Amino acid sequence: MNKFLVFIIRAILGSVFAVVISRMFRPEAGPAFIVGLGIILVSITYLMEYFRIKKSDTQRKI
């Protein structure tokens, strides 16, 4: 899969999970809160991928 398609899938899933999480824990939250939560969720996925790749690269060098 190319990187743009992966980003689109992650953005869609991040927005869906942001809506579900915000409706469960903060039903009164507005759209700005939901968008911010979605951005945070997608950012966390890219951060976790970065550390996973970095970890696997250092293990290969040893």
N, C-alpha and C positions, 0 to 999 in steps of 0.2 A: 504494500500500500504506500502511496506517496504521502508526504508529510502534510499536505493540505487536506487530504481526505481524513487523515488521523485527527487533525485539528477540528474539522467539522464534526466528526463523531464525538470527540471529547467535549466540544462546546454544546452539542445537543444533549448529551448525557448530563453534563454539568448543570445545564439550565433545568432539566427535568428534576434532578436530585435537589437543586436549590429550591425549586417550588415545593417539592414534597417536604423537605426539611423545614422550610420556613412556615409552611402551613401546620406542621405538627407542633413546633415549638413556639412560634410567634404568629398566630393567626392574624393579628392586626398589622403585620409588616406590610409596608408599601412596596411598589415596584422597584424603587431604587435599592432597597435592602436585598431584594431577591436577585437583582442584577449583580450587586456587589458580592453576594454569596456565591453566585455562579462563577464569577471571575476568580474568586478565591479558590474554589474547588478545582477549576481548570489549571490554575497556577500551581496548586499542590501536586496535580498529576505530572506536570512537566518537571517540577522540582524532584519528585520521587524518581522519575525516569532518568534525570541527570545523575543522581547519586547511584542509581542501580548500574548505569553504564560506567560511571567512574569506578565503582567498586569492582566490576568485572574486568576492567582494563588493568587495574592494579594487581589483581590476582593472576592475570595472564603473564605479567612481567616477572613474577616471582619464580 
